[in-house]
Amino acid sequence: MPVTRVAHVIERLSRGGASRSLIGLARALPDDVVSTVISLLPAEKAAIPLLSPSKVRLISGESQAVIEEEISNTDIVHVHFWNTPEIYKFLRCNTIHSPESERTRVIVWVVVSGTTAPHTITQELKELADMLVVSCRAARSNSLAADSAVVFTAAEFNRLSSFFDDSPRKPRQDKDPFRMGYIGTVDPIKMHPGFIELAAGVNIPGRIFPIFGSGNGFADLRTRATNLGIVDDFEFHGYSEDVGSALRGFDLFAYPLARNTYASTDIVLQEALYAGVPSVIFPVGGLVDIVEHNKTGMIVNSNDEYQRALEYLFHNPDQREALGSNARDFARNQLGANRSADSFARLYQEALSQPKRRCPPAGGATSGAELFIRSLGTSHPEFQTSFAVGTDIIQREEADRLIAAVDRTMWAPDGGGVLHYRAAFPQDPHLRFWSGIILETQGRPALAAAEFMAAKQLGIDSKQLEAWQKRSNRQCQ
């Protein structure tokens, strides 16, 4: 039996949803597919044991030479994509874009929704891939992905099966608290920014909101809940590997996400469905692909609808039970790593049946700022205006004002935004300048002043920089 060698490339192997999807997929692929995981940055130590038991090899944070050697012996490079500087540097490197006719085939799987910046599907991304695959139907609203195959992220339900397959959940008693839980990223880049205020408006006796996950938002959530006098209605658990036990304690999965979230067919939402816990969501990203309104959960369109939906399901236990039962059946029949693996096994064969092609030229050396601008495609043209040589001063000033006003998704330090690229390219003057603009707007003038000074030392000499620098220096006094 011929063997297909696949290198799964990810920014960093971690305990997050994208890594779990990768691991679930690699483990579920048929025996004639041999998988290697290439973690471009060193894998999180806690994530490495997640690969066991399996025959999947891990290459973690290795040199370019080691990665090139692995790629040279690979049939397919499968990139698990969201916008990060490491992924884009890899996609544009000579490792996979050799000028020779013989080269590996590249499949790019967009594991975020692909509908909001900075995680957008661009013309360059499409051209860098032999095959572009998306993980939710919403991504097809972009004409560049209109004909792409849709493969949902790969949830491994076997880590939940011992909790739900052999022993049913304990029926809720009237005296029990009503627990509406959240599991996921605790940061307004993903979580609804009004999460606490939404909960405050839910009129349910004995309400409890357990929150599990990782992120930088716990302290802010606790402060806001304290200020509203409802901190005792929340449980702040932090990260837990034992998702099954957490879900077993939920009556509802309360999963309100930010309007411009990058969420796709989230692993944790699939796990809640598998657990038979009804979900209440907003119609954002790819969530609507796996929740059907009034069948497997409830989809709401406003803050008030969200609060009333939670109250309705509290007062209607029969409907709650029906939604949970439908969700459980849907997850068992339509979701999971095995289904994703079946789809990719077919796509791998399709890719292998096509002749190898020369890739489009990836271009010469590109600065960090240029790479960031290109990763945005046609969105947020203010960065290109600010960057371009010879731009009219009034246009540049307006562009810098727009940069100052970008939301968190565009500057998050680990979400493909300005600060993420600045960390990857600390010698890039424009990324330092833009970081300074953003930090000053956030009321952090000392950090902004340091960025402006670095931008000047690295080569920017403009009236715009001088004006921003003077402003931050005054605020530091």
Secondary structure by P-SEA (a helix, b strand, c coil): cbbbbbbbbcccccccaaaaaaaaaaaaccccbbbbbbcccccccccccccccccccccccccaaaaaaaaaaccbbbbbccccaaaaaaaacccccccccbbbbbbbbcccccccccccccaaaaaaccbbbbcccccccccccccbbbbccccccccccccccccccccccccccccccccccccccccccaaaaaaaaccccbbbbbbbbbcccaaaaaaaaaaacccccccccccccaaaaaaaacccccccccccccccccaaaaaaaaacbbbbbcccccccccccccccbbbbccaaaaaaaaaaaaacaaaaaaaaaaaaaaaaccccaaaaaaaaaaaaaaaaaccccccccccccccaaaaaaaaaccccaaaaaaacccccaaaaaaaaaaaaaccccccccccccaaaaaaaccccaaaaaaaaaaaaaacaaaaaaaaaaaaaaaccccaaaaaaaaaaaaaac
